[in-house]
Amino acid sequence: MIYLIDPRNTTKLYNFELLWALKNLGLNYKFIGPMPSNIENPPVRPCNSFMPFSRGLLGEMPKLASFVGNISQTPEITSGWMNFKKVLKKEDIIHLLWVTSTSAESIILPKISGSIRKLVHTAHNILPHRDRESDYQRFKKIYPSFAHIFLHSPQTRTEFLQLFPKINHENVSVISVGNYENFYKVHDKTTDADKQKFNERVFLFMGPIKSYKGFDVLCDAAKLLKNKNFKILSHTNSLWTPEESYFIKHSSPLPYQQLGILYRSSDVVVIPYTKISLANSLLEAAYFAKPVIASKIGALQDIIRDGKEGFLVKPGSANELKEAMEKMLNMSEKKLKEMGESLKQRSIEKFPWSRVAGQLASVYEKR
């Protein structure tokens, strides 16, 4: 049996697309992880045996689930793995889609690895973004447990092998990125009639304000712009109050079915991350046909061609970001639309999920 495991279903959109792609390939597998009720047409039934309390009973109360999960996560994960180990067979394959508790899994995964046919992992991030030495030390124990590790870009693979030089290079490969077309065709319930109307050009920044997301770089770039005929729409639940009049904070959580309101209300999506492998907002921008300004890092630079689907800038450079924003401000609506359509078309043609599923299947089958 092939088991795909994400105890919190952390990468919900990615997992939705991946599980459907593997199903369409005819692969027999079982997914272990929760499936939120707002996910429509799920490819599998949820089997939440790893975190039945914080991601099961409390799953529909996200704030409480998050609070409780911070306390119960490690014991839940430990118990889940120990019970799961009892039913595993020698020919089983496990694809771990997310490392949830480094303290527990740095001890458990090395033991699991030797008792089954293969343990593989998709590393969406090389390390957690919190920059703790303890995380690095734990992942030094975790990564050798995997027979194969998938990363999202050549640059990320190079960085990974520099950080973990003892890992066999042949067991680390770049897996193709997949688009979010199928997910949003099912979930998006918005139309252009729902968008907010602005007289200015609107840049969209998605997600919590964390240091690696480069929000401070965006703020600095905005201050440098002489043309102030713009708005920055920030969708975040972070405790931040905008001082500048061009910032609009949207803090109310939106289900996937309504997230399109933000993208349809915007002209350009800005992803000024200082370190990342892949960003949901890029794949969402592609679905909604919006051009993107992104840092030249990870898979972002593999998807966006500078000047065609948007602009690529040096990570952490407020000057380069300012210049790219300036170009977007001076660009005609027709040209912006062409860039957005180019991104959508490129994501459909160059990044299909059938390719991702095929790459995974070949690794699963390899003896």
Sequence and secondary structure as in RCSB ss.txt:
>XXXX:A:sequence
MIYLIDPRNTTKLYNFELLWALKNLGLNYKFIGPMPSNIENPPVRPCNSFMPFSRGLLGEMPKLASFVGNISQTP
EITSGWMNFKKVLKKEDIIHLLWVTSTSAESIILPKISGSIRKLVHTAHNILPHRDRESDYQRFKKIYPSFAHIF
LHSPQTRTEFLQLFPKINHENVSVISVGNYENFYKVHDKTTDADKQKFNERVFLFMGPIKSYKGFDVLCDAAKLL
KNKNFKILSHTNSLWTPEESYFIKHSSPLPYQQLGILYRSSDVVVIPYTKISLANSLLEAAYFAKPVIASKIGAL
QDIIRDGKEGFLVKPGSANELKEAMEKMLNMSEKKLKEMGESLKQRSIEKFPWSRVAGQLASVYEKR
>XXXX:A:secstr
 EEEE TT TTHHHHHHHHHHHHHTT  EEEEB   TT  S SS  B  SSTIIIIITTT HHHHHHHHHHHHHH
HHHHHHHHHHHH  TT EEEE     HHHHHHHHHHHHTTSSEEEEE SSSS TT  HHHHHHHHHHGGG SEEE
ES HHHHHHHHHH TTS GGGEEE      HHHHHHH    GGGS   SSEEEEEES   GGGTHHHHHHHHHH 
S   EEEEEE  SS    STTEEEE S   TTTTHHHHHT SEEEE  SS S  HHHHHHHHTT  EEEES TTH
HHH  BTTTEEEE TT HHHHHHHHHHHHHS HHHHHHHHHHHHHHHHHH  HHHHHHHHHHHHH  
